[in-house]
Amino acid sequence: MNRVVELRSDTFTLPTPRMLHAAAEARLGDDVYGEDPTVAELEELSAKLLGKEAACLMPSGTMANLAALLTHSPRGGKAIVGAESDIYVYEAGGAAVLGGVVYEPIPTAADGTLPLDAVVEACEVDSDDPQFALPAVLSIETPQNRRGGIPLPPAYLAEAAALARAQGIALHLDGARIFNAALALGVPAAELAAHADTVQFCLSKGLSAPIGSMLVGDARSIGTARRIRKMLGGGMRQAGMVAACGIIALTEMVDRLADDHAHAARLAAGLAELPGLRLDPEPPRTNMVFFSVDPEATGHTTASLIEAAHERGVRVAELGRDRIRAVTHSGVTADDVDRAVAVLAEVLSTAPAAGR
């Protein structure tokens, strides 16, 4: 009963024993010189899995997304992004601060897509008028985090890519959890990546590596991104220790994501039975469950519910105003899910302490 059920994010995953062993035994070299054999192996594997020419190991998904935007857009160019996208909301405006790239946010639809007519409108500026920032790149996110972990259909991605080509701009896919999206849709990850010029995906999160993300794409774009990585301070030396964990993540941890999806469905089913909670959206498509609490019915605010659950060893977090997210991952078992439901039921049956 003392075990903490960590549901705030799948970024809390820990490396597996196989990863730690692989890191200790990895063949190493200086990756800035392009001489780390384990990094080279990981990059080749990543490019192959996503159907791309080349790949570059990045310290984080934020740096990978930033490098992609700076690769595709000159200073003063425009990146068209979702108003609910991680790139726009959670990555500190990096492309604007460090690359002089203008963000134009497009309202994100309930299904996680960006309305393509709005994308067209953002692209249709007078290129002869020096007042306007010229569009350079469209960024799309799948699965869409703030819309409930919803995977975007391959047909939509193909349509978005065709639009980008017609407008003469690049398409970047923020696929931090692309293997979750592929699993939910029943298609290979390469099918989701096929139409994008560059794709970012995380080795951490559900794949459980301790650090690292991959940027994949055509050889020229990845070559430019590698130079930008160095400029941003992301060049690493004996990075094979990190890469060895990434190889295990891609060869041993992808299929087990199905367990996370099953646990999320189990959690959602349990929460749906608790009076005063509402799933939003329902049911979960990947490993994320979003729900809200009715203060009038329960006496709890979002903050008081989160705090009371935390005190009882179940950790969830607010993501979006008055919206709670619970994320399943390799550190969460079916028993943990059942305990989380029981704890939240107990919390809801107890009035919050004064002042909460």
C-alpha positions in Angstrom: 0.0 0.0 0.0 3.0 2.3 0.2 3.7 2.0 -3.5 3.2 5.3 -5.4 1.1 5.0 -8.5 2.7 7.6 -10.9 0.2 8.7 -13.5 1.3 12.3 -14.2 3.2 11.4 -17.3 5.0 8.6 -19.1 8.2 10.7 -18.8 8.5 9.0 -15.4 9.4 5.7 -16.9 12.7 4.1 -15.7 15.2 2.3 -17.9 14.9 -1.5 -17.9 17.7 -3.7 -16.6 18.5 -4.7 -20.2 19.0 -1.0 -21.0 21.3 -0.5 -18.1 23.4 -3.5 -19.1 23.5 -2.4 -22.7 24.7 1.1 -21.7 27.5 -0.4 -19.6 28.6 -2.7 -22.5 28.1 -0.2 -25.4 30.9 0.3 -27.9 31.8 4.0 -27.7 33.4 6.7 -29.8 33.2 10.5 -30.2 29.8 11.2 -31.8 30.6 14.8 -32.6 33.3 13.3 -34.9 30.7 10.8 -36.2 32.7 7.9 -34.7 30.4 6.4 -32.1 29.3 3.1 -33.5 26.4 2.6 -31.2 24.9 6.0 -32.1 25.3 5.1 -35.8 23.5 1.8 -35.2 20.6 3.6 -33.4 20.3 6.2 -36.2 20.3 3.6 -38.9 17.6 1.6 -37.0 15.5 4.7 -36.4 15.6 5.8 -40.1 14.7 2.3 -41.2 11.8 1.9 -38.8 10.3 5.3 -40.0 11.1 4.7 -43.7 13.5 7.7 -43.9 16.9 8.2 -45.3 18.7 9.4 -42.2 18.3 10.1 -38.5 20.0 12.1 -35.8 20.1 11.4 -32.1 19.0 14.4 -30.1 19.1 14.9 -26.3 15.4 15.8 -26.1 12.2 16.0 -28.1 12.2 19.8 -27.6 15.6 20.1 -29.2 14.6 17.7 -32.1 11.5 19.8 -32.8 13.4 23.0 -32.6 16.1 21.7 -34.9 13.5 20.7 -37.4 11.8 24.1 -37.4 15.1 25.9 -37.8 16.1 23.4 -40.6 12.9 24.2 -42.6 12.5 28.0 -41.9 14.9 30.9 -42.4 14.9 33.8 -39.9 11.7 35.7 -40.4 9.9 32.7 -41.8 6.7 31.4 -40.5 5.9 28.1 -38.8 2.2 27.1 -38.8 1.5 25.2 -35.7 -1.5 24.0 -33.6 -2.6 26.3 -30.9 -2.8 23.2 -28.6 0.4 21.6 -29.8 3.3 20.8 -27.6 5.6 22.8 -29.9 3.6 25.9 -29.3 2.5 25.5 -25.7 5.3 23.6 -24.0 8.6 24.3 -25.8 9.3 27.9 -24.6 9.0 29.6 -27.9 12.4 28.3 -28.9 12.1 28.7 -32.7 11.1 32.4 -32.2 13.8 33.1 -29.5 16.7 31.2 -31.1 15.8 31.2 -34.8 13.7 34.3 -35.4 10.9 32.1 -36.7 7.3 33.4 -36.4 4.7 31.0 -35.0 1.2 31.2 -36.4 -1.1 29.1 -34.2 -4.1 27.4 -35.8 -7.0 26.4 -33.6 -6.8 22.6 -32.9 -10.0 20.7 -33.6 -11.5 18.3 -31.0 -10.1 15.4 -33.0 -6.6 16.7 -32.8 -6.4 17.9 -36.5 -5.6 21.3 -37.8 -8.4 22.5 -40.1 -6.8 22.5 -43.5 -8.7 25.5 -44.7 -7.2 27.5 -41.9 -3.7 26.2 -42.9 -4.3 27.4 -46.4 -5.4 30.8 -45.1 -2.2 31.0 -43.1 -0.2 30.2 -46.2 -1.9 32.6 -48.6 0.1 35.8 -48.1 1.4 38.1 -50.7 5.0 37.1 -51.2 5.8 40.4 -52.9 4.7 42.4 -49.9 7.5 42.8 -47.4 5.1 43.3 -44.5 4.4 39.6 -44.2 6.3 36.7 -42.8 6.4 34.0 -45.4 5.2 30.5 -44.5 8.0 27.9 -44.4 6.8 24.9 -42.4 3.7 23.2 -41.1 4.0 21.3 -37.9 1.4 18.6 -37.0 1.4 16.5 -33.8 0.3 12.8 -33.5 -0.9 11.6 -31.1 -2.2 15.0 -30.1 -1.5 15.3 -26.4 -3.8 18.1 -25.3 -6.7 16.7 -27.2 -6.6 13.5 -25.3 -3.8 11.5 -26.9 -5.7 11.2 -30.1 -3.8 9.7 -33.1 -4.4 11.4 -36.4 -5.6 9.2 -39.3 -3.1 8.4 -42.1 -5.5 9.9 -44.7 -5.4 13.3 -42.9 -1.6 13.2 -42.7 -1.5 12.5 -46.4 -3.9 15.4 -47.1 -1.9 17.8 -45.0 1.3 16.8 -46.8 -0.3 17.3 -50.2 -1.4 20.8 -49.0 2.1 21.6 -47.8 3.6 20.5 -51.1 1.1 22.6 -53.0 1.9 25.6 -50.8 5.7 25.1 -51.2 6.3 24.5 -47.5 7.8 21.7 -45.5 5.8 19.3 -43.2 7.2 18.4 -39.8 5.6 15.7 -37.7 5.9 15.9 -34.0 5.5 12.2 -33.3 6.8 12.1 -29.7 4.6 9.1 -29.2 4.3 7.9 -32.8 4.5 4.2 -31.9 1.4 4.7 -29.6 -0.4 6.3 -32.5 0.6 3.5 -34.9 -0.6 0.9 -32.4 -3.9 2.6 -31.9 -4.5 2.9 -35.7 -3.2 -0.6 -36.5 -0.6 0.6 -39.0 3.2 0.7 -39.1 4.8 3.9 -37.8 6.4 4.3 -41.2 3.0 4.8 -42.7 2.3 7.8 -40.4 5.8 9.2 -41.1 5.7 8.6 -44.9 4.5 12.1 -46.0 6.5 14.2 -43.6 9.8 15.8 -44.4 11.0 15.4 -40.8 9.6 13.4 -37.9 10.6 13.6 -34.2 9.9 10.7 -31.8 10.9 10.1 -28.2 13.0 7.2 -27.0 11.9 8.0 -23.5 8.2 8.2 -22.5 6.5 4.9 -23.2 9.6 3.3 -24.7 11.3 3.8 -21.3 14.8 4.9 -22.4 16.3 7.4 -19.8 17.0 10.1 -22.3 16.9 11.0 -26.0 14.7 11.6 -29.1 15.3 10.9 -32.7 14.9 13.3 -35.7 14.4 11.4 -39.0 14.0 12.6 -42.5 15.8 13.0 -45.8 19.6 13.1 -45.7 19.9 16.8 -46.5 17.5 17.9 -43.8 19.1 15.7 -41.2 22.5 17.0 -42.2 21.3 20.5 -41.6 19.7 19.5 -38.3 22.9 17.9 -37.1 24.7 21.2 -37.6 21.9 23.0 -35.7 22.1 20.4 -32.9 25.8 21.3 -32.4 24.9 25.0 -32.4 22.3 24.4 -29.7 24.7 22.6 -27.5 23.3 19.2 -28.3 26.5 17.6 -29.7 27.4 14.7 -27.4 30.7 12.8 -27.2 30.5 9.1 -26.1 26.7 9.1 -26.6 26.7 5.4 -27.3 25.7 4.8 -23.7 22.5 6.7 -24.4 22.1 5.2 -27.8 22.3 1.6 -26.4 19.3 2.3 -24.3 17.5 3.7 -27.4 18.2 0.5 -29.3 16.6 -1.6 -26.6 13.7 0.8 -26.5 13.1 0.3 -30.3 13.6 -3.5 -30.3 12.0 -4.5 -27.1 9.6 -1.9 -25.8 7.4 -1.0 -28.8 5.1 -4.0 -28.7 4.5 -3.7 -25.0 2.8 -0.3 -25.5 -0.3 -2.4 -26.0 -0.2 -3.1 -22.2 -0.3 0.7 -21.6 -3.3 1.1 -23.9 -5.1 -1.7 -22.1 -4.4 -0.2 -18.7 -5.6 3.2 -19.9 -8.9 1.6 -21.0 -9.1 -0.2 -17.7 -8.5 3.1 -15.8 -11.1 4.9 -17.9 -13.7 2.2 -17.3 -13.2 2.5 -13.6 -13.3 6.3 -13.5 -16.5 6.3 -15.6 -18.2 4.5 -12.7 -17.3 7.2 -10.1 -20.0 9.8 -9.6 -18.8 13.4 -10.1 -16.1 12.5 -12.6 -16.4 12.9 -16.4 -14.1 11.5 -19.0 -13.0 14.0 -21.6 -12.6 12.7 -24.2 -13.8 9.1 -24.0 -12.8 6.4 -24.5 -9.0 6.8 -24.5 -7.3 5.9 -27.8 -3.7 5.6 -26.5 -2.2 5.6 -23.0 -3.8 8.9 -21.8 -7.0 9.3 -19.8 -8.4 12.8 -19.3 -11.2 13.6 -16.9 -12.7 16.4 -14.9 -14.4 16.7 -11.5 -17.8 18.3 -10.9 -17.2 20.7 -7.9 -21.0 20.9 -7.1 -21.5 17.2 -7.0 -18.3 16.3 -5.1 -17.2 19.4 -3.2 -13.8 19.0 -4.8 -12.0 21.3 -7.1 -9.4 20.1 -9.6 -6.6 21.1 -7.2 -8.2 19.6 -4.1 -8.8 16.2 -5.9 -5.2 16.1 -7.2 -3.8 17.0 -3.8 -5.9 14.5 -1.9 -5.0 11.7 -4.3 -1.3 12.6 -4.0 -1.5 12.3 -0.3 -2.8 8.8 -0.7 -0.1 7.8 -3.2 -1.8 8.4 -6.5 -0.2 11.1 -8.7 -2.2 12.8 -11.5 -1.8 16.3 -12.9 -3.8 19.1 -14.4 -3.3 19.5 -18.2 -5.4 22.3 -19.5 -7.7 24.3 -17.3 -9.7 22.0 -14.9 -8.8 18.9 -16.8 -6.9 16.1 -15.2 -4.6 13.7 -17.2 -3.5 10.2 -16.1 -0.9 8.5 -18.2 -0.2 4.8 -18.1 3.3 3.4 -18.9 5.7 0.6 -18.2 5.8 1.5 -14.5 2.1 1.0 -14.0 0.4 -2.4 -13.5 -3.2 -3.5 -13.7 -3.2 -3.6 -9.9 -1.9 0.0 -9.8 -4.8 1.0 -12.1 -7.3 -0.6 -9.7 -5.7 1.1 -6.7 -5.9 4.5 -8.5 -9.6 4.0 -9.1 -10.1 2.9 -5.4 -8.2 5.9 -4.1 -10.1 8.4 -6.3 -13.4 6.8 -5.1 -12.2 7.3 -1.5 -11.2 10.9 -2.2 -14.6 11.7 -3.8 -16.4 10.3 -0.8 -14.5 12.6 1.6 -15.0 16.3 1.8 -11.8 18.3 1.1 -10.0 20.0 3.9 -10.8 23.6 4.6 -9.0 26.0 2.4 -8.5 23.6 -0.5 
